[in-house]
Amino acid sequence: MGNLGSATVRGSFGAKQADYEAAVETLSSIELDEITRDFSTSSFNKDYKIIIDYHRDFSQTKLITLRDLLRYMCTLKSTIPQRSANVANGREYPHVADRPRLQHVADVVVDALKEKKERFNCGMTRQEAYDTATASLQIDCSTKDNWRDRVLVSKVLKEMDNVVVGGVIVRQVVNNSTRIKEYTIEPEVVPWINDVDKVFDFVCKNVLMGAQVPGRIKRAVKKVVDIELFIKEWHFKDAKDQLRFNCRFRSHGDKNFSRREGEIIELPLHSTVGDLKAEVQKAIRDTYFLTENVVVTGIEGMEGVQDSSELDKCNSDLWVATGSHSEWKYEGGVDPLKLKCICGATNEDTEQMVGCNGCEFWQHTVCNHIADSEEVVAFLCDDCGESCGCIGFYVVSSSGGVRFSTVGGDISWRSFN
């Protein structure tokens, strides 16, 4: 939702904006080295460490927390969408036509490195790499006429440090014996190490939502996931040549059903009242599922104004009247559910619920350990159950039987009759 420019408002299971922000801060401040220690026995820890070390070498800022890593990778994705095996991708070269030759130079150097490692188990100096590349491109180094080709080779060799080429990682390291910097290669253990989306997916599945995740991270993740309702944020450009309206709408005959956030409508100069109504109706239908067939019946303050009349004001807050909504706008019917769950939620949040046969208040099934696949025949909340000595008592039909159960476990099974 962040990519769509939206902000959170409130969520399921009693989650509030403050809970969400605190949870995001908890997850963002997790230290990368702390993850390495906490998951030292995990199967993914080796790949994780390779990913972190690799991107720390590339980043110009220190990558200490999970926030640092994700921000760096977002920047990486926006500037270099895919730092792939092609070292020419995403680079600023003066001659676009040279890019195939850049790749060719890189491939030649890597092939030579592979051969030398296989035969002599050693690296290659910069001069050796330069001579190999110029010979492959048939560049005559004795003349000044081909200076551009020599510059091209030098530029590639300069860039070849901590890059993936031909399925291997090329690094520049100092030879301990000769004290001269050499090019070396090592296997690319994580093939998708430069794929930003796959690294995001790897971190989410293993670090944030894996089986061995510590309790504090699990609780923070749950708070983030529980936030489900959103409002839109608008980022405006200069509107000197446009009319802009913030149109909030309420249902005709239903004063309790209205939207305070509103929809921002922009129209060209000299637009009419009819144009505004049509644009508001389109925006409401596109944005909210329950209003996909809504009809705009009028605009408060413009009663009696013809649709052909030209709009004479902008940047205004308007209330738009719409036709009556159908009863299914509330999950339980026309009347809102009375919600009072043990998680603290008091407002509807679209989660699956069960109603108490005693007080008629509703609670989340998941908060009462009732699976979504189970059909609840009767339910008593803690308060009502306490009065009859059956705290948390509920009856659930499952596979042709009836389960008499408490929060602590099943009491007995009986055939469904």
C-alpha positions in Angstrom: 0.0 0.0 0.0 2.9 2.3 0.6 3.8 2.1 -3.1 0.2 3.4 -3.9 0.8 6.5 -1.7 -1.5 5.4 1.1 -1.4 5.8 4.9 -2.7 3.6 7.6 -5.7 4.7 9.8 -6.8 1.8 12.0 -6.8 -2.0 11.7 -8.1 -5.3 12.9 -8.0 -6.8 16.4 -8.0 -3.4 18.0 -4.7 -2.3 16.3 -4.2 1.5 16.4 -2.0 3.9 14.4 0.3 4.2 17.4 0.6 0.4 17.7 1.5 0.2 14.0 4.1 2.9 14.2 5.7 1.3 17.3 5.8 -2.1 15.5 7.4 -0.6 12.4 10.0 1.0 14.6 10.7 -2.3 16.3 11.2 -4.1 13.0 13.2 -1.3 11.4 15.7 -1.1 14.3 16.6 -4.8 14.2 20.4 -5.0 13.8 21.7 -7.1 10.9 24.4 -8.6 13.0 21.8 -9.5 15.6 19.8 -11.4 13.0 23.0 -13.4 12.2 23.4 -14.3 15.8 19.7 -15.1 16.5 19.5 -17.3 13.4 23.0 -18.9 13.6 21.5 -22.4 13.4 19.0 -21.7 10.7 19.3 -23.2 7.2 19.1 -19.8 5.6 21.8 -18.1 7.8 24.6 -18.8 5.3 22.8 -17.2 2.4 21.7 -14.3 4.6 25.3 -13.6 5.7 26.5 -13.6 2.0 23.7 -11.2 1.1 24.6 -8.8 3.9 28.4 -8.9 3.4 27.9 -8.4 -0.4 25.7 -5.3 -0.1 27.8 -3.8 2.7 30.7 -3.8 0.2 28.6 -1.9 -2.3 26.8 0.6 0.0 28.4 4.0 0.6 26.7 4.2 4.0 26.9 1.8 6.9 24.3 -0.9 6.8 23.6 -1.6 10.5 19.9 -2.1 10.9 17.2 -3.7 8.8 16.0 -0.2 8.0 19.4 0.7 6.6 19.4 -2.4 4.3 15.9 -1.9 3.0 16.4 1.8 2.3 19.7 1.1 0.5 18.0 -1.6 -1.6 15.1 0.8 -2.4 17.6 3.3 -3.6 19.4 0.6 -5.5 16.2 -0.4 -7.2 15.3 3.2 -8.2 18.8 3.9 -9.6 19.9 0.6 -11.0 16.8 -1.6 -11.4 18.8 -4.8 -11.9 22.6 -5.0 -11.2 22.8 -8.2 -13.2 25.6 -10.2 -14.8 25.9 -7.4 -17.3 28.4 -4.9 -15.8 27.2 -2.3 -18.3 23.7 -2.2 -16.9 22.8 0.9 -15.1 26.2 2.5 -15.7 26.8 6.0 -17.0 28.8 5.5 -20.2 29.3 8.3 -22.7 28.6 6.0 -25.7 25.5 3.8 -25.6 26.8 1.9 -28.6 29.8 0.8 -26.6 27.8 -1.2 -24.1 27.9 -4.6 -26.0 31.7 -4.1 -26.2 31.8 -3.4 -22.4 30.1 -6.7 -21.8 32.4 -8.4 -24.1 35.5 -7.0 -22.3 34.0 -8.3 -19.0 33.3 -11.7 -20.4 36.8 -12.0 -21.8 38.4 -11.1 -18.5 36.2 -13.6 -16.6 37.0 -16.4 -19.0 40.7 -15.7 -18.6 40.3 -15.7 -14.8 38.4 -19.0 -14.8 41.1 -20.6 -17.0 44.0 -19.2 -14.8 42.3 -20.4 -11.6 41.7 -23.8 -13.0 45.3 -24.2 -14.2 47.3 -22.3 -11.6 44.8 -21.6 -8.8 45.7 -17.9 -8.7 44.3 -14.5 -9.8 45.3 -12.0 -12.4 46.9 -8.6 -12.1 45.4 -5.5 -13.7 48.1 -5.4 -16.4 47.4 -9.1 -17.3 43.7 -8.4 -17.5 44.3 -5.3 -19.6 46.6 -7.2 -22.0 44.0 -10.0 -22.3 41.2 -7.7 -23.1 43.0 -5.5 -25.6 44.3 -8.7 -27.4 40.7 -10.1 -27.6 39.4 -6.8 -29.1 42.5 -6.6 -31.4 43.5 -3.2 -30.1 46.9 -2.0 -31.2 48.4 -0.3 -28.1 51.3 1.0 -30.1 49.2 3.7 -31.8 47.3 6.6 -30.3 44.5 6.4 -32.9 42.5 3.9 -30.8 42.7 5.7 -27.5 38.9 5.4 -27.1 39.1 1.6 -27.1 41.8 1.6 -24.5 39.8 4.0 -22.3 36.8 1.6 -22.6 38.9 -1.3 -21.4 40.3 0.6 -18.5 36.9 1.8 -17.5 35.6 -1.8 -17.4 38.5 -3.0 -15.4 38.0 -0.2 -12.9 34.3 -1.2 -12.5 35.1 -4.9 -12.0 35.1 -5.1 -8.2 32.4 -6.9 -6.3 30.3 -7.4 -9.5 28.6 -10.5 -10.9 29.8 -11.6 -14.3 29.1 -14.9 -16.0 27.8 -16.6 -12.8 30.8 -15.6 -10.6 31.7 -12.7 -8.3 34.7 -10.7 -9.5 36.7 -9.0 -6.7 39.9 -7.0 -6.5 42.1 -8.2 -3.6 45.7 -7.7 -2.6 48.0 -10.7 -3.0 49.7 -11.3 0.3 52.8 -12.5 -1.3 53.4 -9.9 -4.0 51.4 -7.1 -2.3 49.9 -6.3 -5.7 46.1 -6.0 -6.3 44.7 -8.9 -8.3 41.4 -9.9 -9.9 39.9 -13.0 -8.3 36.7 -14.9 -8.8 34.5 -16.9 -6.5 31.2 -18.8 -7.0 28.0 -16.8 -6.9 26.5 -18.8 -4.0 23.2 -16.8 -4.1 22.2 -16.3 -7.8 19.6 -13.7 -7.0 21.8 -11.6 -4.7 21.2 -8.5 -6.9 17.5 -9.1 -7.4 16.0 -6.5 -5.1 12.5 -8.1 -5.0 13.8 -11.6 -4.2 16.0 -10.2 -1.4 12.9 -8.4 0.1 11.0 -11.7 -0.2 13.9 -13.6 1.4 14.0 -11.2 4.4 10.3 -11.2 4.9 9.8 -15.0 4.8 12.8 -16.0 6.9 13.7 -13.0 9.2 10.2 -11.6 9.8 7.8 -14.5 9.4 9.8 -17.7 9.7 9.3 -20.5 12.1 12.2 -19.5 14.4 11.3 -15.8 14.6 11.7 -14.4 18.2 8.5 -13.5 20.1 9.0 -9.8 20.0 9.4 -9.8 16.2 6.3 -12.0 15.8 4.2 -9.6 17.9 5.5 -6.6 15.9 4.7 -8.3 12.6 1.2 -9.2 13.8 0.5 -5.5 14.6 1.7 -4.5 11.1 -0.4 -7.2 9.4 -3.5 -6.3 11.5 -3.5 -2.8 10.1 -5.8 -3.1 7.1 -7.8 0.1 6.5 -6.2 3.0 4.6 -6.8 6.6 3.4 -5.1 8.1 0.4 -2.4 10.7 0.3 -2.3 13.1 -2.6 0.8 14.8 -3.9 -0.2 17.8 -5.8 1.4 19.6 -8.7 0.9 23.3 -9.5 -2.8 23.6 -10.2 -2.9 27.2 -11.7 -4.6 25.9 -14.8 -7.0 23.5 -12.9 -10.0 23.5 -10.6 -9.6 21.4 -7.5 -12.3 20.2 -5.1 -12.2 18.0 -2.0 -15.5 16.2 -2.3 -16.8 14.3 0.7 -19.9 12.3 0.3 -22.8 11.1 2.4 -25.7 8.7 1.5 -29.1 10.2 1.0 -31.3 9.1 3.9 -28.4 7.7 5.8 -26.8 10.4 7.9 -24.6 7.9 9.7 -22.9 6.7 6.5 -20.5 9.3 5.2 -16.9 9.7 4.2 -14.9 12.4 6.0 -11.7 11.8 4.1 -13.2 12.8 0.7 -11.9 12.5 -2.8 -9.7 15.0 -4.5 -11.2 16.0 -7.9 -9.2 18.1 -10.4 -10.9 19.5 -13.5 -9.8 21.8 -16.3 -10.7 25.5 -16.2 -14.3 26.3 -17.5 -15.6 22.9 -16.4 -19.3 22.6 -15.6 -21.3 21.4 -12.6 -22.2 18.3 -14.7 -18.5 17.6 -15.3 -17.9 17.8 -11.5 -20.7 15.4 -10.7 -19.5 12.9 -13.4 -15.9 13.0 -12.1 -17.0 12.6 -8.4 -19.2 9.7 -9.3 -16.4 8.0 -11.2 -13.9 8.5 -8.4 -16.3 7.1 -5.7 -17.1 4.1 -7.8 -13.4 3.4 -8.6 -12.2 3.8 -5.0 -14.7 2.0 -2.8 -16.1 -1.5 -3.5 -19.4 -0.9 -1.8 -20.1 2.2 -3.9 -19.3 0.7 -7.3 -22.9 1.4 -8.5 -23.5 4.6 -6.6 -25.2 7.6 -8.3 -24.4 11.2 -7.4 -27.7 13.0 -6.9 -26.5 16.4 -6.0 -23.9 18.7 -4.5 -24.8 20.6 -1.3 -24.7 24.4 -1.9 -25.4 24.0 -5.6 -29.0 23.0 -5.4 -30.9 24.4 -8.3 -27.8 25.1 -10.4 -28.0 23.7 -13.9 -25.5 20.9 -14.8 -24.5 23.1 -17.8 -23.4 26.0 -15.5 -19.7 26.8 -15.4 -18.0 26.2 -12.1 -16.8 29.5 -10.6 -14.7 28.4 -7.6 -12.0 25.9 -6.8 -10.0 24.5 -3.9 -13.4 24.0 -2.1 -14.6 21.5 0.4 -17.9 20.1 -0.9 -20.4 17.6 0.4 -21.8 15.3 -2.4 -25.2 13.6 -1.9 -25.5 10.0 -3.3 -28.3 7.5 -3.6 -29.1 5.0 -0.9 -26.7 2.2 -0.3 -27.6 -1.4 -0.2 -27.9 -3.3 3.1 -24.7 -5.3 2.5 -22.5 -2.3 3.4 -22.5 -3.9 6.9 -21.5 -7.5 7.2 -24.2 -8.3 9.7 -27.0 -6.3 7.9 -28.2 -2.8 8.2 -27.4 -2.4 11.9 -23.7 -2.3 12.8 -22.4 -5.3 14.8 -21.9 -4.7 18.6 -18.2 -5.7 18.9 -16.4 -6.3 22.2 -13.6 -8.7 21.7 -11.1 -10.0 24.2 -8.3 -8.5 22.0 -9.7 -5.0 22.8 -11.3 -4.3 19.4 -14.6 -2.4 19.6 -15.1 -1.5 15.9 -15.8 -3.7 12.9 -12.6 -4.6 11.0 -13.8 -7.2 8.4 -12.3 -10.2 10.3 -14.4 -13.3 10.8 -16.5 -13.1 13.9 -18.8 -15.1 16.2 -21.8 -13.7 18.1 -22.4 -14.5 21.8 -25.8 -16.2 22.3 -26.0 -14.5 25.7 -25.1 -10.8 25.4 -25.2 -10.7 21.6 -21.8 -9.0 21.4 -19.4 -10.2 18.7 -15.8 -11.4 19.0 -13.1 -12.6 16.6 -13.1 -16.3 15.9 -9.3 -16.4 15.9 -9.2 -14.7 19.3 -11.2 -17.6 20.6 -9.1 -20.3 18.9 -11.9 -21.2 16.4 -10.7 -22.1 13.0 -12.1 -20.3 9.9 -13.3 -23.7 8.5 -15.4 -24.5 11.6 -19.0 -23.7 11.7 -20.1 -22.2 15.1 -23.5 -23.4 16.2 -23.5 -21.7 19.6 -21.1 -19.5 21.5 -20.8 -18.0 24.9 -18.3 -15.3 25.7 -16.3 -15.3 28.9 -18.6 -12.9 30.7 -21.8 -14.9 29.9 -20.0 -18.3 30.3 -18.9 -17.4 33.8 -22.5 -17.0 34.9 -23.3 -20.6 34.0 -19.9 -22.0 34.9 -18.7 -22.6 31.3 -16.1 -19.9 30.6 -15.2 -19.8 26.9 -17.8 -22.5 26.1 -18.8 -22.9 22.5 -20.2 -25.6 20.2 -18.7 -26.2 16.8 -19.9 -28.7 14.2 -17.1 -30.4 12.4 -17.1 -33.4 10.1 -20.6 -34.4 11.0 -20.0 -34.1 14.8 -20.4 -31.5 17.5 -17.5 -30.3 19.6 -18.2 -29.1 23.1 -15.2 -27.0 23.9 -13.5 -24.4 26.1 -10.6 -22.2 25.3 -8.4 -24.7 27.2 -9.5 -27.7 25.1 -12.3 -30.0 24.0 -14.7 -31.3 26.7 -16.3 -34.1 24.7 -17.5 -35.2 21.3 -21.1 -36.2 20.4 -22.7 -37.3 17.2 -24.5 -34.5 15.4 -28.2 -35.0 15.8 
